[in-house]
Amino acid sequence: MGHTTSPDTRRHHGNRYGRSEDARRAVLEAVDDLLVEHGFAGLTIERIAAAAGVAKQTIYRWWPSKVDILLDALGDDLAEELVPPDHGDLRRDLREHLAAVALFLTTADAGAVFRALIGQAQHDPDLAARLRTEQISGQHARDRLPFERALARGELPAGTDLDGAVEQVIGPIHYRVLVTGAPVTREFTDALADRFLASRRP
């Protein structure tokens, strides 16, 4: 982490200059760890403030609730960890990206945040709408990138349903992680990529 400052300095910066980036990062990094340790129900603003070294008032000024913090943290993590590579070859790009999605969902603290929010969204329609609008739609756009690039290179035929392609390769990973609990191995994700490519061959 970067250098720490006194609570008074953080409040001063929060009021006059917008969010203090050091404090913001501290909160977003703390929330991932705390969720894994305590679960969604046990995650409190008090615990987040103590772990991040900021005042509760500072957190409430920036985020109305712990859900807002989790959504922000998830957005940062998705943008940082799940941007597909661009090697100029759809098979390689797709294999690497699907493996990264599987690792994110099954092993990363940020993946635990995603799973917790998905679970909470099942009985919170407002959260479900925000999660789709603020984060899932953005990740869907990133998941499309390998297909968009392949289409531009001529690796995919004109008229390919790119949204359908995303669902075809990403959907089975989410199904295993969120529904069946079956392992999501590299062999499994590589096979997803290979089956997609085989289905597009003349």
N, C-alpha and C positions, 0 to 999 in steps of 0.2 A: 504494500500500500504506500501511498505517498505520505508526505509529512502531515502531521495532525495539527490542528489549531484549537484554540479554546472555544467553548460553546458560544461565548459572546462574539468572537470574531466571525464564527460561522453564521450567526444570526444576522450580524451586520451585513455580511456579503449577501445573504439570502434576501434581505430587504432592499438593498440599494443596487446590486449588480446581477440579480438573478441567482440561480442555484450555484452554490459552491460545488465545483466538479469533484473535488476530493471527498466531500461529505456525501454527495450523491452516489459516487462509486462505492463508498464504504457501506452505505445502506443497501445498495443493490447486490453487492457481494455477500453481505451478511444474510440477506433474506434467503438465498439459495441454501446456504449451510444450515440455517435454523430450521427451514422446512424439512430438510432431510432428517435432522435430529429430533424435532418435536412433532412433525406432522402438521397438517393444515389447521386442525383445531387448537393445537398447542402453540401455534405461531401468534405472538402478540406484538403490538407496537412497543411495549416496554422491553421485550427481549430484543427486538430489532434495534432499538435505540441504544441499549446497553452494549450490544455486540459491535455496533457501528461507531460508538463513541460520540453520538450526537444527542441533543435534547429531544424529548418527545414532541415539544412544540415545533421544533424544526421539521420533523417528519410530517406532522399534521398540516403544516403550512404548504408543504410540497405535494403530499398525497392524502386524499381523504380517508383511505382505509388500507388495510394490508393487501386487499385484492388489487388495488391500484399499484402498489409497490411490486407485487408479483407480476402483473401485466407488463410493467416497465422493464423489470428484470428479464422477463422472458423475451421481450422484443430485442433487447440488447444482445442476449445470448444467441437468439436465432440468427440475427444479422451477422454476428461474429463467427459462428461455428457452422452454419448451414448454407453458405453461398457455394453453389456447385463450382467445381474446377472447370477450366476451359483449356483442354489439351488439343482441341481441334479434331477430336474423334469421339463420336457419341458413345461407343461401347466403353471406352476407358472413363469418360466423364460420368456416365451413368453408374458404372460399377463403383467408382469412388464415392459418388454422392450418396447412393443408397447405403453403402457401408457406413458413411458418416451419420446419416439419419438414424440408422439402427443403433449405433454407439451412443448417439446423443440421447435417444429415448430410453435406453436400457442401463446406461452406466453413469451419465453425467448428472450432477446435482441440478443443472438447468432442465434436464429431462424430467426430473422428479417434480419440478415446478410445473412443467407442462402437464404431466399426468394429474397432478393435484387440481389444477385449474379445470381440466377436462372433467374430472370427477365432480367438482363443485358445480360446474355449469349444468350438470344433469338436473339439478333441482333449483337452479337460479337462472331464469330466462334472460334477465338483464346481463348477467355475466356471460352467458352463452353468446348473446349478440355482440357484446364488446370483444370477446375472445376471437370470434370469427372476423369481425370488422378490423380490429386493431392489430391482430397478430397472425391469425391463420391465413387470411387473404394475402398478406405480405409474403408469408413463407410459400404459399402456393405459387406466387409469381416467381419466386426464386427457384422453386422446383421445376418450373416451365423452362428455365433458361437453357438447359442442355438440349431440349427439343427445339426451341426457337433457333439456336445456333445451328443445329443439325439441319433444320429445314432450310436455313439460309445457305448452307454449304451444299445442299442437294442430297444429303444423306437420307432424308425423309421425303416422301412424295408430297407434292402440293395438295392441300386439302386435308392433311393429317389433323385429326382432332387432338390438339395438344393438351387440352384440359383432361380429355379422356385418357391420354397417355400418362399424365401425372397420376391420375387415380389408379391406373392399371399397375404401376410400379410402386407407388407410395402406399396405397391402400392396404396391401397385404402385410406390410411392416406394422402399420398401426393396429391392424386386426390382431396380430400375434401379441403385440405389446399390451394392448388395452383390453382384449377380450379373452383369448385362449391362454396367454401366458407361455406359449411355446417359444423355444429359443429362436433368436434371430441371428443366425450365424452369417459369416461372410459367404459361405457356400450358398445359403438361402438367398441373400441379396444379389450375389452374382448371377444366380439362376433366374431371378426376376428380370434382370437386365437382358440376359441372353434370350429368354423367352420373348420379351418384347421385341427385340431385334429380329428374331426368327419370324415373328408374326408379320413383320413389315417387308420381308424379302419377297420378290416377285415369285 
